[in-house]
Structure formats: C-alpha cells, structure tokens
Amino acid sequence: MAQASYSAEQLAIRQQENSMISPGRLRPAPGKQDLHDRYWPPVTPFGGLGGDLARFLALPVSGQASALVALRHDPDEHGRVLHEYLSVIYAYLFGYRDGPCTDATDDDLEISILTGKITLERELVDYWLADRPIPDFINQLDAADYLDEFAESNPGVTHPLFDFLRDEATNDQIARFLQCEVVRNEVVDDEVALLVTGLQGSQKAVTAANLWDECGRGRLENFHTYWLRELLQATEGWESLTQFRMTFPWFARITSNVFAALLTRPAHKLMAYGCFLLSESWVEPHFRRILDGMERAGITDNGIRIYFAAHVAIDPRHSRELSDGIRAQRPLLTPAKVQQVVRGAHLASAAGVWQFDRMLGYLRSFPD
C-alpha cells in the first residue's frame, strides 16, 4: 500500500493539531482540590509602603544614589536595604496581591517605583555583587563548554551550608530552611515565563520547555509550585509561613532578587539566561544533601520531600538543555552577547555565595 504523503503545511498542522491540555488536566487530582483553593503565592494583601521605602522613593535620583553610597561602609545594612526594597518592587512587577498597585493603577506611585528600581538595581549589579573578572569568549560553543565546567566547579556547588544541612542541622533548623526555600521558589514559574520573552530560537525553545515542566506539563497537581503547597500542607505550615514573613531574613531573597533584576531589564536578558543555567545546575547537588539531611532527621513524609526529590531528577536535564540551547543558537550570538551569558552565570555564583554564607550563620545561631 502506498504511504500517504503530506505537504509541509499539512505536517505542520498535524504536529500541533491535538491540544496538549486535555480536559482532565485542568481538573485537580481527587483529594487535592483544597490546595488549589488557596491563593498562591501564600502572601497577605498589600498593606502600604514602609516608611523608609516611601522616603527613598520620594528622593530625586541623585538623592537615592547618594543614600545607597552612604551605606557601602556596612555591607550587611547595605544589602538589607537593597533587598528589602527590591522585594517590594518585584512583588509589584509580578502582580500578586502583596505588591503595590496590583489591584488598581497609580501612575505617580508606579513611576516612582520604576525610577527607584533602576537606581537600586544599578547599585546591586554594578557594585554590591562586586563582579570578578571573567574569561573572554567569542564563540558560543566555547562559552557553553566553559559554563558546563563552571557549573561543576564554582564555589556555590560545594558550599558548607549544604553539608551542614546534610550532617548537622536539627529538625528546627531544617524546618526554618524549608520556610526560606518556599519563599525563594514560590514564583519560579513566573520567573521562567519572563525569561522566555525576548529570547531567540533554541534558547527560547529550551526555556519554554522548562516552563512547561514548571507548569506540570498541564497537570495542576504536578505544577512545581504545587509541590510547595504539599510541603506546607504536610508540615501544617500555612499559618506559620505567614507569621515568618514578618521577620523573613533579607539575605534569603538574594538569589531571587538578582534573577528578577536581570529578568526585568531588557539589556540583561542574556545575563538572566546565564544566571538561570547556573542556578539550575546547583539543584541536584544541593537538593541531594537536603534530602539526606531530612532522612537523617527522620523526615520521610512524601509531601515534604517531593519538591526536592523531583528536582533532583528533573533539573540536571534542564541544565544540559540550557547549555545546549547556547550551542545550537541561531542567529549566532555576538561576542558581546556571549559575554553577557557568561557574566550572568558569574553573577548567580556571587549571589549564591552571599546568600549561603549568611544562611549558614543564621541557621547555626538557632538554640540547640
């Protein structure tokens, strides 16, 4: 029997003819509806700008810059101001109910927020992270090979925080770390969605595939953020997380704020890609240690462990795909754009070390 032949047009249509969202995927699995009924992320409605931030935003740009320079002698206070202010601004940009102007527009306030954002981000990226020299690359293939090696050798991979969680942390210390992890990762699907915009070709394809995974490949109960819901449900942690946010340590926001800073400035798009590649490469070695620490502490509930166990399996593939996206990229990246990707990975490493150093000290300060 002669095999049917199809035109290029027909093949294209057949490839996308069937929906990837069947009706059943839009309904939660039995017994899990209660978790979908809760607002996500688990934040309270916006209650107004803090006085310090309001006064900062009211300053002219030169006054804002001077105020930040005056804090440089005290790295921790400098970091606290940067990250606490930026966390409010990113809540606005992501559009959830804990951010200003997410229910109604306010032109004057939004103009001041965006002006302050630029000043704060300039201080964050150009000064606070203190870039070290990075190797020069012209060819995107050489850069991808370098990033694969850097992903395994950068100082964040074997940071002692994760050996501490594996070998020493008490149940209370692990519980506090998990609260910080929920907040750090609660809008990761939106972060990846922002990364998709503005990319080209294979880099867009691999990032969109990553987003599809973040969204459970269309199944609500497999959203990666749903696994965080399960963690909160298993630990009865919904209300305690709300209370914890009142004293949430500023340094637990470092990596997510740096990623948001790169994502929301068009000229930094490829730095955001490099930042994400490096962050994804950390997941498997870090999460294995976290899981081992849970095992040692007798934390075996699947609802608590699933977020970490699933990412140990998934994220090494994501990291490979992101580096392959650089190798296959067309149009070819210019040398300047190649350098942006590499710089983004180095910024992620610097941000991670800042965060991990302070998180380790914070957890060690807990009473035995």
VENRARA-V696312 format. One record per backbone hydrogen bond with DSSP energy under -1.0 kcal/mol. CO is the residue of the C=O (numbers start at 1). NH is the residue of the N-H. Records with the same first field share a line. If there is no record, write none. Layout:
# VENRARA-V696312
CO: NH, NH
This chain:
# VENRARA-V696312
7: 11
8: 12
9: 13
10: 14
11: 15
22: 25
23: 26
24: 27
25: 220
29: 32
32: 36
33: 37
41: 43
50: 54
51: 55
52: 56
53: 57
54: 58
56: 59
60: 64
61: 65
62: 66
63: 67
64: 68
65: 69
66: 70
68: 71
69: 72
71: 74
74: 78
75: 79
76: 80
77: 81
78: 82
79: 83
80: 84
81: 85
82: 86
83: 87
84: 88
85: 89
86: 90
87: 91
88: 92
89: 93
90: 94
96: 99
97: 46
106: 110
107: 111
108: 112
109: 113
110: 114
111: 115
112: 116
113: 117
114: 118
115: 119
116: 120
117: 121
118: 122
119: 123
120: 124
121: 125
122: 126
123: 127, 128
124: 129
127: 130
139: 143
140: 144
141: 145
142: 146
143: 147
144: 148
145: 149
146: 150
147: 151
149: 153
150: 154
154: 157
156: 159
159: 162
160: 164
161: 165
162: 166
163: 167
164: 168, 169
170: 174
171: 175
172: 176
173: 177
174: 178
175: 179
176: 180
177: 181
178: 182
179: 183
180: 184
181: 185
185: 188
187: 191
188: 192
189: 193
190: 194
191: 195
192: 196
196: 199
200: 203, 204
201: 205
202: 206
203: 207
204: 208
205: 209
206: 210
207: 211
208: 212
209: 213
210: 214
211: 215
212: 217
213: 216
214: 224
215: 218
216: 219
219: 222
220: 223
223: 227
225: 229
226: 230
227: 231
228: 232
229: 233
230: 234
231: 235
232: 237
237: 241
238: 242
239: 243
240: 244
241: 245
243: 246
244: 247
249: 252
250: 253
251: 254
253: 257
254: 258
255: 259
256: 260
257: 261
258: 262
259: 263
260: 264
265: 268
266: 269
268: 272
269: 273
270: 274
271: 275
272: 276
273: 277
274: 278
275: 279
276: 280
277: 281
278: 282
282: 286
283: 287
284: 288
285: 289
286: 290
287: 291
288: 292
289: 293
290: 294
291: 295
292: 296
293: 297
294: 299
295: 298
298: 300
301: 305
302: 306
305: 309
306: 310
307: 311
308: 312
309: 313
310: 314
311: 315
314: 318
315: 319
316: 320
317: 321
318: 322
319: 323
320: 324
321: 325
323: 327
324: 328
334: 338
335: 339
336: 340
337: 341
338: 342
339: 343
340: 344
341: 345
342: 346
343: 347
344: 348
345: 349
346: 350
347: 351
348: 352
349: 353
350: 354
351: 355
352: 356
353: 357
354: 358
355: 359
356: 360
357: 361
358: 362
359: 363
360: 364
361: 365
363: 366
